[in-house]
Amino acid sequence: MAVDELTLDDLTPSRVTGPCKVGKILAKLSDTERGMVETALAGPKEQYPHAKIATALSKRVWPVSDHAVSDHRSGACVCGR
């Protein structure tokens, strides 16, 4: 089957459950650390850019991309559904 012959009927939706990577990281943090990260996530993107948050989390907890932070922040990840 050629790519141009694919239809939406040929695709199966993913069944991702549980929190996204950022959500998993938040669950591992202490209450104080989680509060600090949640403040940054809720803060202005100019002050707390996605990449800055991703770098801080990657250095301290678990590797995470700025794209994952962006998705979590905007509610586009599984946590926001």
C-alpha positions in Angstrom: 0.0 0.0 0.0 1.4 3.4 -1.0 1.4 6.3 1.5 -1.0 8.2 -0.7 -3.5 5.3 -0.3 -3.7 5.5 3.5 -6.9 6.8 5.1 -7.8 7.6 8.6 -9.5 4.2 8.8 -6.0 2.6 8.4 -4.7 4.4 11.5 -5.3 3.2 15.0 -5.3 5.8 17.8 -2.6 5.4 20.4 -3.8 4.5 23.9 -1.3 6.3 26.0 -2.1 6.1 29.6 -0.6 7.7 32.7 1.3 10.9 32.9 3.6 12.3 30.3 7.4 12.5 30.9 7.0 15.9 32.7 4.2 14.5 34.8 6.3 11.5 35.7 9.1 13.8 36.8 6.8 16.0 38.8 5.6 12.9 40.7 9.2 12.0 41.7 10.0 15.4 43.1 9.6 16.5 46.7 6.7 18.8 47.5 9.0 21.8 47.6 10.7 20.9 44.3 7.4 20.2 42.6 6.1 23.5 43.7 9.1 25.3 42.2 8.7 23.5 38.9 4.9 24.0 38.8 5.5 27.8 39.5 7.9 27.9 36.5 5.5 25.9 34.3 2.7 28.3 35.2 4.9 31.4 34.8 5.5 33.6 31.8 7.4 31.7 29.0 9.7 34.7 28.6 10.9 34.3 32.2 10.8 30.5 32.2 11.4 29.3 28.6 10.6 25.7 27.8 14.3 24.9 27.2 15.4 26.4 30.5 12.9 24.2 32.4 13.9 21.2 30.4 17.6 21.7 31.1 17.1 22.1 34.8 14.9 18.9 35.0 17.4 17.0 32.8 20.3 18.0 35.0 18.6 17.1 38.3 16.1 14.4 37.6 15.5 12.8 34.2 16.3 13.8 30.6 13.3 15.6 29.1 13.0 17.8 25.9 11.8 21.3 25.7 9.1 20.0 23.4 7.8 17.7 26.2 7.8 20.7 28.5 5.9 22.8 25.9 3.3 20.1 25.4 2.8 19.7 29.2 2.6 23.4 29.7 0.0 23.8 27.0 -2.1 20.8 28.0 -1.3 19.0 24.7 0.1 16.0 26.5 -1.8 13.1 28.0 -1.9 14.9 31.4 -4.1 17.6 29.8 -6.6 15.2 28.3 
